[in-house]
Amino acid sequence: MIDDVSRNPALLKLDLYCRGIRLGGGCRVTQDGGREIMRTRAGLGSGLEVILPGGLYTNIPVTESFAADSPYELIRDSGGGYVIHLDGRAVAPVRLAPRPEWYGQRTATGKKMSMVGSLQGTYLAIYPARVCDYWLEKPAKTNCKFCSVGLNLGCDDADEKSVADVLETVGAAVRENRITYVDFNTGHYAGDTYLDLLEPFIRAVKREYGLMIGVQTPPHHDLSRYKELRKMGVNRVSFCFEIWDRARFAEICPGKNREYGLDRYLEAIEYCSRIFNTTNGEIVAGLEPPEKSIEAIDWITSVGAVPTVCVFRPLIGTDYEHLPPPNAGELVPVLRRMYEACMERGLMIGVAPNVKVSLVLLPEEGRYFTDNPSRFFLTRARHALLRPVFAAALKARLV
């Protein structure tokens, strides 16, 4: 079952990341209520959002050149349903991730709500400030070479949203989509101002809606700032160090290497794992040998943090658009280890209510790659008991 995409939805999700999909001539994604393909400032996402068997959300490459040669094709059947075909054979019925009505609405200041925030799976992602400074440096940019953040501004993402714009958009997503989680993301800004920029948004959203909140920024040089974030009600922090191999880190992420260095990221992860319910160390698989990604996962979990594993996607216009996507088979051991390392250390995964992610395989989705699912029966049972506890705490605004 592990190697059969028709029976393993996580393998299908992974293989679609790596090979993309072609849209059959009868597809009418937006007319059928699906989400349009948006170039938002999520640096790895640009694809079609669908829901796979098992309720797994995914974002499938469509516009990138490698997708044109994909053996996968999305077919609209005579009844208006959608089916994924592999080499002409139906392998999985899928549902289009529904397009929210609020995507077409505007805030009081006239901003289109879909340019203020976007659903990525079932959570709301917001990049509230200007583009990362690495993209603005002269004479040469120092942005991460796989990243598309600086290409997307003005396409499907507005610059510098106001607190009022964000509150209106969050409110619309709460009412229509019953979101439970908002993720705030920034790039690097000179003077370590990214937390200063985010704090008004965090306070306002927590006060008005009591949602779970995540923050993804570079590691602040004053680590005590994270204790203040926890007091504000932030539930999760994430640090994207991307690459474990130090030489590759310097090559792929020149700005991060110069301003922070890998050690600063690792120090922040270890520090925050003692403060927050969830601290994530984020890596990009497919740009270094799989064994290096596994080393990163083992270190992240050893300090009590949870790994986030993104699959490299050669996005149009990026420095690495010419590189081939990784092979899914080579990444299966990485994603297996992601799950097993979390379970071995009893880390809380899969317990937050209504948080499905399309841009990455979640740690709990890695269970589809393990050879012995019953091995972690007791830990899975504990997680099952925790889910209603988290849901009740969220409802009572206690998270």
ROTI-785164 format. One record per residue (C-alpha): residue number from 1; residue in one letter; x, y, z. Coordinates in nm, 2 decimals. Layout:
BEGIN
{NUM, "A", {X, Y, Z}},
...
***
This chain:
BEGIN
{1, "M", {0.00, 0.00, 0.00}},
{2, "I", {0.29, 0.24, 0.07}},
{3, "D", {0.39, 0.24, -0.30}},
{4, "D", {0.04, 0.26, -0.45}},
{5, "V", {-0.09, 0.61, -0.52}},
{6, "S", {-0.44, 0.48, -0.57}},
{7, "R", {-0.45, 0.34, -0.21}},
{8, "N", {-0.21, 0.58, -0.03}},
{9, "P", {-0.33, 0.94, -0.04}},
{10, "A", {-0.01, 1.08, 0.12}},
{11, "L", {0.20, 0.92, -0.15}},
{12, "L", {-0.03, 1.07, -0.41}},
{13, "K", {0.00, 1.41, -0.24}},
{14, "L", {0.38, 1.38, -0.24}},
{15, "D", {0.40, 1.25, -0.60}},
{16, "L", {0.18, 1.54, -0.72}},
{17, "Y", {0.41, 1.79, -0.55}},
{18, "C", {0.70, 1.64, -0.75}},
{19, "R", {0.53, 1.58, -1.09}},
{20, "G", {0.25, 1.83, -1.10}},
{21, "I", {-0.07, 1.78, -1.30}},
{22, "R", {-0.22, 1.87, -1.64}},
{23, "L", {-0.57, 2.00, -1.65}},
{24, "G", {-0.80, 1.82, -1.89}},
{25, "G", {-0.99, 2.01, -2.15}},
{26, "G", {-1.32, 1.98, -1.97}},
{27, "C", {-1.20, 2.12, -1.64}},
{28, "R", {-1.38, 2.42, -1.51}},
{29, "V", {-1.22, 2.48, -1.18}},
{30, "T", {-1.34, 2.83, -1.09}},
{31, "Q", {-1.68, 2.78, -1.25}},
{32, "D", {-1.73, 2.47, -1.04}},
{33, "G", {-1.65, 2.66, -0.72}},
{34, "G", {-1.28, 2.58, -0.69}},
{35, "R", {-1.01, 2.83, -0.58}},
{36, "E", {-0.82, 3.01, -0.86}},
{37, "I", {-0.45, 2.95, -0.89}},
{38, "M", {-0.29, 3.24, -0.70}},
{39, "R", {0.07, 3.36, -0.67}},
{40, "T", {0.05, 3.44, -0.31}},
{41, "R", {0.36, 3.52, -0.09}},
{42, "A", {0.38, 3.16, 0.03}},
{43, "G", {0.72, 3.10, -0.13}},
{44, "L", {0.64, 2.74, -0.23}},
{45, "G", {0.28, 2.76, -0.34}},
{46, "S", {0.13, 2.85, -0.68}},
{47, "G", {-0.09, 2.56, -0.77}},
{48, "L", {-0.44, 2.40, -0.77}},
{49, "E", {-0.60, 2.33, -0.43}},
{50, "V", {-0.78, 2.00, -0.41}},
{51, "I", {-0.89, 1.76, -0.14}},
{52, "L", {-0.76, 1.41, -0.18}},
{53, "P", {-0.91, 1.08, -0.04}},
{54, "G", {-0.87, 1.07, 0.33}},
{55, "G", {-0.94, 1.45, 0.36}},
{56, "L", {-0.58, 1.54, 0.27}},
{57, "Y", {-0.55, 1.90, 0.13}},
{58, "T", {-0.29, 1.96, -0.13}},
{59, "N", {-0.16, 2.24, -0.36}},
{60, "I", {-0.07, 2.08, -0.70}},
{61, "P", {0.18, 2.25, -0.94}},
{62, "V", {0.00, 2.34, -1.27}},
{63, "T", {0.17, 2.64, -1.42}},
{64, "E", {0.53, 2.53, -1.38}},
{65, "S", {0.70, 2.39, -1.69}},
{66, "F", {0.75, 2.04, -1.54}},
{67, "A", {0.38, 2.00, -1.49}},
{68, "A", {0.32, 2.01, -1.87}},
{69, "D", {0.49, 1.67, -1.89}},
{70, "S", {0.32, 1.52, -1.59}},
{71, "P", {0.18, 1.17, -1.62}},
{72, "Y", {-0.11, 1.30, -1.40}},
{73, "E", {-0.42, 1.46, -1.55}},
{74, "L", {-0.72, 1.60, -1.38}},
{75, "I", {-1.04, 1.49, -1.56}},
{76, "R", {-1.39, 1.63, -1.51}},
{77, "D", {-1.64, 1.35, -1.55}},
{78, "S", {-1.99, 1.37, -1.70}},
{79, "G", {-2.14, 1.43, -1.36}},
{80, "G", {-1.92, 1.73, -1.28}},
{81, "G", {-1.69, 1.54, -1.05}},
{82, "Y", {-1.31, 1.55, -1.07}},
{83, "V", {-1.09, 1.24, -1.09}},
{84, "I", {-0.71, 1.22, -1.11}},
{85, "H", {-0.57, 1.00, -1.38}},
{86, "L", {-0.22, 0.85, -1.39}},
{87, "D", {-0.11, 0.74, -1.74}},
{88, "G", {-0.47, 0.74, -1.85}},
{89, "R", {-0.59, 0.53, -1.55}},
{90, "A", {-0.82, 0.67, -1.28}},
{91, "V", {-0.64, 0.66, -0.95}},
{92, "A", {-0.84, 0.89, -0.72}},
{93, "P", {-1.16, 1.10, -0.70}},
{94, "V", {-1.09, 1.44, -0.56}},
{95, "R", {-1.29, 1.75, -0.46}},
{96, "L", {-1.20, 2.10, -0.55}},
{97, "A", {-1.11, 2.30, -0.24}},
{98, "P", {-1.41, 2.54, -0.23}},
{99, "R", {-1.35, 2.91, -0.31}},
{100, "P", {-1.47, 3.13, -0.03}},
{101, "E", {-1.73, 3.39, -0.11}},
{102, "W", {-1.53, 3.65, 0.07}},
{103, "Y", {-1.25, 3.62, -0.19}},
{104, "G", {-1.46, 3.85, -0.41}},
{105, "Q", {-1.54, 4.10, -0.13}},
{106, "R", {-1.35, 4.41, -0.04}},
{107, "T", {-1.26, 4.57, 0.29}},
{108, "A", {-1.38, 4.91, 0.40}},
{109, "T", {-1.06, 5.06, 0.25}},
{110, "G", {-1.13, 4.90, -0.08}},
{111, "K", {-0.87, 4.61, -0.06}},
{112, "K", {-0.98, 4.28, -0.21}},
{113, "M", {-1.00, 4.04, 0.08}},
{114, "S", {-0.82, 3.77, -0.12}},
{115, "M", {-0.52, 4.00, -0.15}},
{116, "V", {-0.52, 4.05, 0.23}},
{117, "G", {-0.52, 3.68, 0.32}},
{118, "S", {-0.57, 3.34, 0.15}},
{119, "L", {-0.68, 3.00, 0.26}},
{120, "Q", {-0.40, 2.74, 0.24}},
{121, "G", {-0.59, 2.43, 0.31}},
{122, "T", {-0.82, 2.53, 0.59}},
{123, "Y", {-0.62, 2.79, 0.77}},
{124, "L", {-0.58, 3.16, 0.69}},
{125, "A", {-0.23, 3.28, 0.58}},
{126, "I", {-0.15, 3.65, 0.60}},
{127, "Y", {0.17, 3.83, 0.50}},
{128, "P", {0.09, 4.18, 0.64}},
{129, "A", {0.41, 4.38, 0.57}},
{130, "R", {0.62, 4.48, 0.28}},
{131, "V", {0.83, 4.24, 0.07}},
{132, "C", {1.14, 4.08, 0.23}},
{133, "D", {1.44, 4.31, 0.23}},
{134, "Y", {1.66, 4.04, 0.07}},
{135, "W", {1.47, 4.11, -0.25}},
{136, "L", {1.54, 4.48, -0.24}},
{137, "E", {1.92, 4.47, -0.19}},
{138, "K", {2.15, 4.63, -0.45}},
{139, "P", {2.35, 4.57, -0.65}},
{140, "A", {2.26, 4.21, -0.59}},
{141, "K", {1.96, 4.05, -0.42}},
{142, "T", {2.03, 3.80, -0.15}},
{143, "N", {1.69, 3.62, -0.14}},
{144, "C", {1.66, 3.24, -0.09}},
{145, "K", {1.70, 3.10, -0.44}},
{146, "F", {1.39, 2.88, -0.44}},
{147, "C", {1.17, 3.16, -0.31}},
{148, "S", {0.90, 3.35, -0.51}},
{149, "V", {0.80, 3.60, -0.24}},
{150, "G", {0.94, 3.90, -0.43}},
{151, "L", {0.77, 3.80, -0.75}},
{152, "N", {0.42, 3.78, -0.62}},
{153, "L", {0.36, 4.12, -0.47}},
{154, "G", {0.10, 4.31, -0.67}},
{155, "C", {-0.02, 3.99, -0.84}},
{156, "D", {-0.24, 3.82, -0.59}},
{157, "D", {-0.11, 3.98, -0.27}},
{158, "A", {-0.14, 4.34, -0.15}},
{159, "D", {0.15, 4.52, 0.03}},
{160, "E", {0.13, 4.65, 0.39}},
{161, "K", {-0.22, 4.56, 0.51}},
{162, "S", {-0.39, 4.76, 0.79}},
{163, "V", {-0.51, 4.60, 1.11}},
{164, "A", {-0.86, 4.69, 1.00}},
{165, "D", {-0.82, 4.52, 0.67}},
{166, "V", {-0.69, 4.21, 0.84}},
{167, "L", {-0.97, 4.20, 1.10}},
{168, "E", {-1.24, 4.23, 0.83}},
{169, "T", {-1.08, 3.94, 0.64}},
{170, "V", {-1.03, 3.72, 0.94}},
{171, "G", {-1.40, 3.79, 1.04}},
{172, "A", {-1.52, 3.68, 0.70}},
{173, "A", {-1.31, 3.36, 0.71}},
{174, "V", {-1.44, 3.28, 1.06}},
{175, "R", {-1.80, 3.32, 0.96}},
{176, "E", {-1.78, 3.14, 0.63}},
{177, "N", {-1.50, 2.89, 0.68}},
{178, "R", {-1.50, 2.84, 1.05}},
{179, "I", {-1.12, 2.89, 1.06}},
{180, "T", {-0.95, 2.81, 1.38}},
{181, "Y", {-0.60, 2.92, 1.30}},
{182, "V", {-0.43, 3.23, 1.14}},
{183, "D", {-0.07, 3.23, 1.04}},
{184, "F", {0.13, 3.55, 1.01}},
{185, "N", {0.44, 3.55, 0.80}},
{186, "T", {0.71, 3.81, 0.73}},
{187, "G", {1.05, 3.82, 0.56}},
{188, "H", {1.37, 3.98, 0.69}},
{189, "Y", {1.36, 4.36, 0.77}},
{190, "A", {1.67, 4.56, 0.87}},
{191, "G", {1.67, 4.64, 1.24}},
{192, "D", {1.47, 4.32, 1.35}},
{193, "T", {1.14, 4.51, 1.31}},
{194, "Y", {0.93, 4.21, 1.20}},
{195, "L", {0.79, 4.13, 1.54}},
{196, "D", {0.71, 4.50, 1.60}},
{197, "L", {0.52, 4.49, 1.28}},
{198, "L", {0.32, 4.18, 1.37}},
{199, "E", {0.23, 4.26, 1.73}},
{200, "P", {-0.07, 4.49, 1.65}},
{201, "F", {-0.22, 4.23, 1.42}},
{202, "I", {-0.17, 3.95, 1.68}},
{203, "R", {-0.33, 4.15, 1.96}},
{204, "A", {-0.62, 4.25, 1.75}},
{205, "V", {-0.70, 3.91, 1.61}},
{206, "K", {-0.66, 3.74, 1.95}},
{207, "R", {-0.88, 4.00, 2.12}},
{208, "E", {-1.16, 3.99, 1.86}},
{209, "Y", {-1.17, 3.63, 1.76}},
{210, "G", {-0.97, 3.42, 2.01}},
{211, "L", {-0.82, 3.21, 1.73}},
{212, "M", {-0.50, 3.01, 1.74}},
{213, "I", {-0.22, 3.22, 1.60}},
{214, "G", {0.11, 3.13, 1.44}},
{215, "V", {0.41, 3.35, 1.36}},
{216, "Q", {0.68, 3.27, 1.10}},
{217, "T", {0.97, 3.52, 1.09}},
{218, "P", {1.34, 3.52, 1.11}},
{219, "P", {1.49, 3.45, 1.45}},
{220, "H", {1.49, 3.77, 1.66}},
{221, "H", {1.82, 3.85, 1.82}},
{222, "D", {1.65, 3.92, 2.15}},
{223, "L", {1.50, 3.58, 2.23}},
{224, "S", {1.31, 3.73, 2.53}},
{225, "R", {1.07, 3.87, 2.27}},
{226, "Y", {0.92, 3.53, 2.23}},
{227, "K", {0.81, 3.52, 2.59}},
{228, "E", {0.62, 3.84, 2.51}},
{229, "L", {0.46, 3.68, 2.21}},
{230, "R", {0.35, 3.38, 2.42}},
{231, "K", {0.19, 3.62, 2.67}},
{232, "M", {0.00, 3.78, 2.38}},
{233, "G", {-0.15, 3.44, 2.30}},
{234, "V", {0.07, 3.32, 2.01}},
{235, "N", {0.04, 2.94, 2.00}},
{236, "R", {0.30, 2.85, 1.74}},
{237, "V", {0.63, 2.99, 1.61}},
{238, "S", {0.81, 2.86, 1.31}},
{239, "F", {1.16, 2.92, 1.19}},
{240, "C", {1.25, 2.84, 0.83}},
{241, "F", {1.62, 2.76, 0.82}},
{242, "E", {1.55, 2.55, 0.50}},
{243, "I", {1.88, 2.36, 0.46}},
{244, "W", {2.07, 2.15, 0.71}},
{245, "D", {2.40, 2.12, 0.52}},
{246, "R", {2.60, 2.44, 0.61}},
{247, "A", {2.76, 2.48, 0.27}},
{248, "R", {2.43, 2.44, 0.09}},
{249, "F", {2.26, 2.67, 0.34}},
{250, "A", {2.51, 2.95, 0.26}},
{251, "E", {2.47, 2.89, -0.12}},
{252, "I", {2.09, 2.87, -0.13}},
{253, "C", {2.00, 3.12, 0.14}},
{254, "P", {2.28, 3.39, 0.12}},
{255, "G", {2.08, 3.66, 0.31}},
{256, "K", {1.98, 3.43, 0.59}},
{257, "N", {2.34, 3.30, 0.62}},
{258, "R", {2.48, 3.66, 0.64}},
{259, "E", {2.23, 3.81, 0.88}},
{260, "Y", {2.16, 3.52, 1.11}},
{261, "G", {2.35, 3.21, 1.03}},
{262, "L", {2.22, 2.86, 1.08}},
{263, "D", {2.32, 2.86, 1.45}},
{264, "R", {2.09, 3.15, 1.52}},
{265, "Y", {1.79, 2.96, 1.37}},
{266, "L", {1.87, 2.65, 1.57}},
{267, "E", {1.92, 2.85, 1.89}},
{268, "A", {1.58, 3.01, 1.85}},
{269, "I", {1.41, 2.68, 1.78}},
{270, "E", {1.56, 2.52, 2.09}},
{271, "Y", {1.47, 2.83, 2.30}},
{272, "C", {1.11, 2.85, 2.18}},
{273, "S", {1.04, 2.48, 2.21}},
{274, "R", {1.04, 2.54, 2.59}},
{275, "I", {0.79, 2.82, 2.57}},
{276, "F", {0.53, 2.74, 2.31}},
{277, "N", {0.28, 2.45, 2.25}},
{278, "T", {0.43, 2.41, 1.91}},
{279, "T", {0.76, 2.53, 1.77}},
{280, "N", {0.85, 2.43, 1.41}},
{281, "G", {1.18, 2.40, 1.24}},
{282, "E", {1.11, 2.42, 0.86}},
{283, "I", {1.32, 2.26, 0.59}},
{284, "V", {1.30, 2.22, 0.22}},
{285, "A", {1.35, 1.87, 0.10}},
{286, "G", {1.49, 1.81, -0.24}},
{287, "L", {1.77, 2.06, -0.24}},
{288, "E", {2.01, 1.85, -0.03}},
{289, "P", {2.06, 1.47, 0.01}},
{290, "P", {1.77, 1.30, 0.19}},
{291, "E", {2.00, 1.19, 0.47}},
{292, "K", {2.07, 1.55, 0.55}},
{293, "S", {1.70, 1.62, 0.57}},
{294, "I", {1.67, 1.33, 0.81}},
{295, "E", {1.96, 1.47, 1.02}},
{296, "A", {1.77, 1.79, 1.04}},
{297, "I", {1.45, 1.61, 1.15}},
{298, "D", {1.63, 1.42, 1.42}},
{299, "W", {1.78, 1.74, 1.56}},
{300, "I", {1.45, 1.93, 1.55}},
{301, "T", {1.26, 1.66, 1.74}},
{302, "S", {1.55, 1.61, 1.98}},
{303, "V", {1.49, 1.96, 2.12}},
{304, "G", {1.11, 1.91, 2.14}},
{305, "A", {1.02, 2.09, 1.82}},
{306, "V", {0.81, 1.96, 1.53}},
{307, "P", {0.96, 1.95, 1.18}},
{308, "T", {0.79, 2.10, 0.88}},
{309, "V", {0.91, 1.95, 0.56}},
{310, "C", {0.84, 2.14, 0.24}},
{311, "V", {0.90, 1.98, -0.10}},
{312, "F", {1.11, 2.19, -0.33}},
{313, "R", {0.91, 2.33, -0.62}},
{314, "P", {1.09, 2.51, -0.91}},
{315, "L", {0.86, 2.81, -0.93}},
{316, "I", {0.85, 3.02, -1.24}},
{317, "G", {1.08, 3.33, -1.22}},
{318, "T", {1.28, 3.21, -0.92}},
{319, "D", {1.66, 3.15, -0.94}},
{320, "Y", {1.60, 2.78, -0.93}},
{321, "E", {1.32, 2.75, -1.18}},
{322, "H", {1.55, 2.56, -1.41}},
{323, "L", {1.61, 2.28, -1.16}},
{324, "P", {1.41, 1.96, -1.18}},
{325, "P", {1.17, 1.88, -0.89}},
{326, "P", {1.28, 1.60, -0.66}},
{327, "N", {1.18, 1.23, -0.70}},
{328, "A", {0.90, 1.13, -0.47}},
{329, "G", {1.06, 0.79, -0.40}},
{330, "E", {1.37, 0.96, -0.26}},
{331, "L", {1.17, 1.17, -0.02}},
{332, "V", {0.95, 0.89, 0.12}},
{333, "P", {1.22, 0.80, 0.39}},
{334, "V", {1.24, 1.17, 0.49}},
{335, "L", {0.86, 1.19, 0.54}},
{336, "R", {0.85, 0.85, 0.72}},
{337, "R", {1.12, 0.98, 0.96}},
{338, "M", {0.93, 1.30, 1.01}},
{339, "Y", {0.64, 1.10, 1.15}},
{340, "E", {0.83, 0.84, 1.34}},
{341, "A", {1.06, 1.09, 1.51}},
{342, "C", {0.76, 1.29, 1.63}},
{343, "M", {0.59, 0.98, 1.76}},
{344, "E", {0.90, 0.84, 1.93}},
{345, "R", {0.93, 1.16, 2.13}},
{346, "G", {0.56, 1.20, 2.20}},
{347, "L", {0.53, 1.53, 2.03}},
{348, "M", {0.18, 1.67, 1.98}},
{349, "I", {0.09, 1.64, 1.62}},
{350, "G", {-0.25, 1.64, 1.45}},
{351, "V", {-0.44, 1.77, 1.76}},
{352, "A", {-0.53, 2.12, 1.65}},
{353, "P", {-0.90, 2.14, 1.53}},
{354, "N", {-0.97, 2.21, 1.17}},
{355, "V", {-0.60, 2.27, 1.06}},
{356, "K", {-0.54, 2.10, 0.73}},
{357, "V", {-0.24, 2.22, 0.53}},
{358, "S", {-0.21, 2.21, 0.15}},
{359, "L", {0.15, 2.33, 0.10}},
{360, "V", {0.32, 2.06, 0.30}},
{361, "L", {0.27, 1.70, 0.41}},
{362, "L", {0.18, 1.73, 0.78}},
{363, "P", {0.38, 1.52, 1.03}},
{364, "E", {0.07, 1.31, 1.10}},
{365, "E", {0.02, 1.24, 0.73}},
{366, "G", {0.36, 1.08, 0.74}},
{367, "R", {0.20, 0.78, 0.90}},
{368, "Y", {0.10, 0.66, 0.55}},
{369, "F", {0.47, 0.58, 0.49}},
{370, "T", {0.54, 0.38, 0.80}},
{371, "D", {0.57, 0.00, 0.77}},
{372, "N", {0.42, -0.07, 1.11}},
{373, "P", {0.13, 0.18, 1.18}},
{374, "S", {0.03, -0.01, 1.50}},
{375, "R", {0.38, 0.06, 1.65}},
{376, "F", {0.26, 0.40, 1.79}},
{377, "F", {-0.09, 0.29, 1.90}},
{378, "L", {-0.06, 0.44, 2.25}},
{379, "T", {0.07, 0.78, 2.12}},
{380, "R", {-0.20, 0.80, 1.86}},
{381, "A", {-0.46, 0.72, 2.12}},
{382, "R", {-0.33, 1.00, 2.34}},
{383, "H", {-0.35, 1.24, 2.04}},
{384, "A", {-0.71, 1.13, 1.98}},
{385, "L", {-0.80, 1.22, 2.35}},
{386, "L", {-0.63, 1.56, 2.31}},
{387, "R", {-0.83, 1.67, 2.00}},
{388, "P", {-1.16, 1.74, 2.18}},
{389, "V", {-0.96, 1.91, 2.47}},
{390, "F", {-0.80, 2.15, 2.22}},
{391, "A", {-1.13, 2.21, 2.05}},
{392, "A", {-1.30, 2.29, 2.38}},
{393, "A", {-1.02, 2.52, 2.48}},
{394, "L", {-1.04, 2.71, 2.15}},
{395, "K", {-1.42, 2.75, 2.19}},
{396, "A", {-1.36, 2.89, 2.54}},
{397, "R", {-1.08, 3.11, 2.41}},
{398, "L", {-0.83, 2.94, 2.64}},
{399, "V", {-0.57, 2.84, 2.39}},
***
